[in-house]
Amino acid sequence: MDRLDKGIKPRNEKAAKNWFVILEENKNKKLINSERLNQAMEQLQKMISKIKDIEMNFI
């Protein structure tokens, strides 16, 4: 989440999905404010969708 807060974006879909899994784990463990986690997870889902759209344009 720190990377997202700093404006750092995952370099590819695999990295974005990995970040998402880590956020889900923290949500389940209730280590971080759930509202903040939900916002970060939504942001990552949008990034994953954009990456997929870009990849589809190259196929």
Backbone bond lengths (Angstrom), bond angles and torsions (degrees), N, CA, C in turn:
res aa  C-N    CA-C-N  psi(-1)  N-CA   C-N-CA  omega(-1)  CA-C   N-CA-C  phi
1 M - - - 1.442 - - 1.522 109.39 -
2 D 1.307 116.42 -31.86 1.453 121.00 178.84 1.530 110.62 -59.88
3 R 1.321 116.18 -40.53 1.467 120.15 179.23 1.527 110.94 -63.13
4 L 1.318 116.61 -43.70 1.464 120.15 178.73 1.527 110.67 -63.34
5 D 1.328 116.55 -40.89 1.464 121.04 178.40 1.521 111.49 -61.49
6 K 1.329 116.41 -32.55 1.466 121.06 -179.79 1.530 112.27 -86.43
7 G 1.341 117.12 -0.50 1.459 120.81 178.57 1.513 113.85 85.88
8 I 1.326 117.23 9.79 1.461 121.09 178.39 1.527 108.09 -80.85
9 K 1.317 115.92 131.38 1.459 121.11 -179.19 1.525 109.96 -107.25
10 P 1.322 117.03 148.18 1.464 119.39 176.20 1.524 109.87 -63.80
11 R 1.320 116.18 146.97 1.475 119.31 -174.31 1.523 113.77 -79.08
12 N 1.344 116.37 -18.94 1.458 119.35 179.43 1.526 109.53 -158.58
13 E 1.326 115.82 178.68 1.465 121.24 -176.91 1.531 111.41 -64.26
14 K 1.299 117.29 -39.05 1.467 120.89 -179.18 1.531 110.37 -61.91
15 A 1.318 117.02 -44.47 1.466 121.00 179.06 1.525 110.55 -65.18
16 A 1.324 117.14 -41.22 1.467 121.28 179.73 1.526 110.65 -62.72
17 K 1.322 116.32 -42.83 1.463 119.82 178.86 1.529 110.84 -65.63
18 N 1.324 116.98 -37.43 1.459 121.28 177.53 1.536 110.29 -62.49
19 W 1.320 116.52 -45.22 1.468 120.72 177.68 1.526 109.60 -59.80
20 F 1.329 116.45 -42.07 1.462 121.53 -178.76 1.528 110.75 -61.88
21 V 1.325 116.63 -43.68 1.466 121.13 179.22 1.529 110.20 -61.45
22 I 1.312 116.65 -41.84 1.464 120.69 178.96 1.527 110.53 -62.39
23 L 1.327 116.88 -42.07 1.464 120.14 177.96 1.529 111.04 -64.42
24 E 1.323 117.18 -40.20 1.473 120.64 177.37 1.526 111.14 -61.22
25 E 1.321 116.32 -41.62 1.465 120.41 178.89 1.524 110.71 -61.94
26 N 1.335 116.34 -43.73 1.463 120.22 178.93 1.522 111.58 -66.49
27 K 1.319 116.22 -33.07 1.467 119.94 177.48 1.528 109.77 -65.69
28 N 1.324 116.62 -43.50 1.466 121.11 179.00 1.524 111.97 -65.09
29 K 1.320 116.35 -34.76 1.465 120.87 179.40 1.529 112.28 -82.35
30 K 1.347 115.18 -9.34 1.471 122.23 -179.57 1.526 111.98 56.87
31 L 1.336 115.50 42.79 1.455 120.93 179.98 1.521 112.67 -85.83
32 I 1.327 116.49 -23.87 1.461 121.92 -175.55 1.518 108.57 -130.22
33 N 1.312 116.40 149.21 1.461 122.76 177.94 1.525 109.64 -47.31
34 S 1.327 116.66 125.47 1.464 120.91 -174.46 1.527 112.79 -64.60
35 E 1.321 117.94 -33.19 1.471 119.82 178.84 1.523 110.32 -65.60
36 R 1.305 116.33 -43.12 1.475 120.77 178.46 1.526 110.34 -64.81
37 L 1.323 116.27 -41.50 1.465 120.52 177.83 1.519 111.38 -62.82
38 N 1.320 116.87 -44.10 1.469 120.58 179.84 1.520 111.07 -60.56
39 Q 1.327 117.27 -40.95 1.461 120.47 178.27 1.525 110.98 -63.26
40 A 1.322 116.85 -43.80 1.460 120.89 179.63 1.528 110.71 -65.02
41 M 1.332 116.28 -39.75 1.464 120.17 179.83 1.529 110.92 -66.76
42 E 1.316 117.57 -38.81 1.468 120.45 176.72 1.520 110.28 -64.28
43 Q 1.320 116.37 -41.41 1.461 121.33 178.77 1.534 109.89 -61.03
44 L 1.318 117.15 -43.76 1.465 121.02 178.69 1.526 111.85 -65.45
45 Q 1.329 117.22 -39.58 1.468 120.00 178.21 1.525 110.62 -61.27
46 K 1.313 116.97 -39.88 1.470 120.56 177.37 1.523 110.72 -64.30
47 M 1.346 116.38 -40.97 1.461 120.29 178.82 1.522 110.91 -64.10
48 I 1.317 116.61 -41.68 1.471 120.81 178.86 1.524 109.86 -61.87
49 S 1.321 117.27 -42.59 1.468 121.02 178.32 1.522 111.10 -61.94
50 K 1.335 117.09 -42.59 1.464 120.94 179.07 1.522 110.74 -63.93
51 I 1.328 116.15 -42.46 1.464 119.93 179.03 1.517 110.29 -61.72
52 K 1.319 116.81 -43.72 1.470 120.89 178.55 1.519 110.86 -61.83
53 D 1.331 117.35 -42.39 1.470 120.98 179.07 1.518 110.51 -62.29
54 I 1.314 117.05 -42.72 1.460 120.83 179.21 1.523 110.40 -63.70
55 E 1.338 116.27 -44.22 1.461 120.22 179.89 1.530 111.16 -63.17
56 M 1.332 118.02 -37.97 1.457 121.48 179.74 1.530 111.15 -65.65
57 N 1.329 117.44 -31.43 1.453 121.26 179.37 1.527 111.74 -70.25
58 F 1.333 117.24 -23.61 1.454 121.05 -179.67 1.523 112.74 -88.27
59 I 1.318 116.28 -11.51 1.472 119.31 -178.35 1.512 109.99 -85.07
